[in-house]
Amino acid sequence: MAKIEIYTSPWCGYCARAKKLLTSKGVEFTEIDVEAEPRRKPEMVQRANGGRTMPQIFINDRHVGGCDDLHALDARGELDPLLAT
């Protein structure tokens, strides 16, 4: 099973959409709430090559982007293989 990490904030609708998609796939993920843990935001920005918007999603330490990027991977049929590794 893939290691999935998602940096979020509680007020973010895109975060909710991304988490809903991952949950619908039946996968577990680690959520890092940068509002509750503000010290983690610089880590997120560095890992996401400067990405500051929420969410920032990583699958097996590969940055896949945000919510729209995650949904695009799914639409192209590329998400399920990533989740299975």
C-alpha positions as CSV (number, residue, x, y, z in Angstrom):
1,M,0.0,0.0,0.0
2,A,1.2,3.5,-0.9
3,K,2.4,6.0,1.7
4,I,0.2,9.0,1.3
5,E,0.7,12.3,3.0
6,I,-1.6,15.3,2.6
7,Y,-0.9,18.8,4.0
8,T,-4.2,20.5,4.8
9,S,-6.0,23.2,6.6
10,P,-9.4,22.8,8.2
11,W,-11.2,25.5,6.2
12,C,-10.0,24.3,2.8
13,G,-12.7,23.0,0.5
14,Y,-10.1,21.6,-1.9
15,C,-8.6,19.6,1.0
16,A,-12.0,18.1,1.7
17,R,-12.4,17.1,-2.0
18,A,-8.9,15.5,-2.1
19,K,-9.5,13.6,1.2
20,K,-12.9,12.5,-0.1
21,L,-11.4,11.0,-3.3
22,L,-8.7,9.2,-1.3
23,T,-11.2,7.9,1.2
24,S,-13.4,6.6,-1.7
25,K,-10.4,4.7,-3.0
26,G,-10.2,2.9,0.4
27,V,-6.6,4.1,1.1
28,E,-5.2,5.4,4.4
29,F,-3.4,8.7,4.4
30,T,-1.5,10.8,6.9
31,E,-3.1,14.3,7.2
32,I,-0.8,17.1,8.3
33,D,-2.9,20.1,9.4
34,V,-0.6,23.1,9.0
35,E,-3.0,25.3,11.0
36,A,-2.6,23.0,14.0
37,E,1.1,22.5,13.3
38,P,2.3,25.7,11.7
39,R,6.0,24.6,12.1
40,R,5.2,22.0,9.3
41,K,4.3,24.6,6.7
42,P,7.9,25.4,5.7
43,E,8.5,21.6,5.4
44,M,5.5,21.4,3.0
45,V,6.7,24.4,0.9
46,Q,10.2,22.8,0.6
47,R,8.8,19.4,-0.3
48,A,6.3,20.9,-2.8
49,N,9.0,22.9,-4.6
50,G,7.6,26.2,-3.4
51,G,3.9,25.2,-3.4
52,R,2.1,27.1,-0.7
53,T,-1.6,26.4,-1.5
54,M,-3.6,23.6,0.2
55,P,-3.6,20.8,-0.1
56,Q,-0.2,19.5,-1.1
57,I,-0.3,15.7,-1.7
58,F,2.5,13.2,-1.7
59,I,2.3,9.6,-2.7
60,N,5.4,7.5,-1.8
61,D,7.3,10.8,-1.3
62,R,6.4,11.9,-4.8
63,H,4.8,15.3,-5.0
64,V,1.6,14.9,-7.0
65,G,0.3,18.4,-6.5
66,G,-3.0,19.6,-5.2
67,C,-6.6,18.6,-5.4
68,D,-7.1,19.3,-9.1
69,D,-3.9,17.4,-9.9
70,L,-5.1,14.4,-7.8
71,H,-8.4,14.4,-9.7
72,A,-6.6,14.7,-13.0
73,L,-4.5,11.7,-12.2
74,D,-7.7,9.8,-11.4
75,A,-9.4,10.9,-14.6
76,R,-6.4,9.6,-16.6
77,G,-6.4,6.3,-14.8
78,E,-3.0,7.0,-13.3
79,L,-4.1,7.3,-9.6
80,D,-5.0,3.7,-8.8
81,P,-1.6,2.3,-10.0
82,L,0.1,4.9,-7.8
83,L,-2.0,3.9,-4.8
84,A,-1.3,0.3,-5.3
85,T,2.5,0.6,-5.0
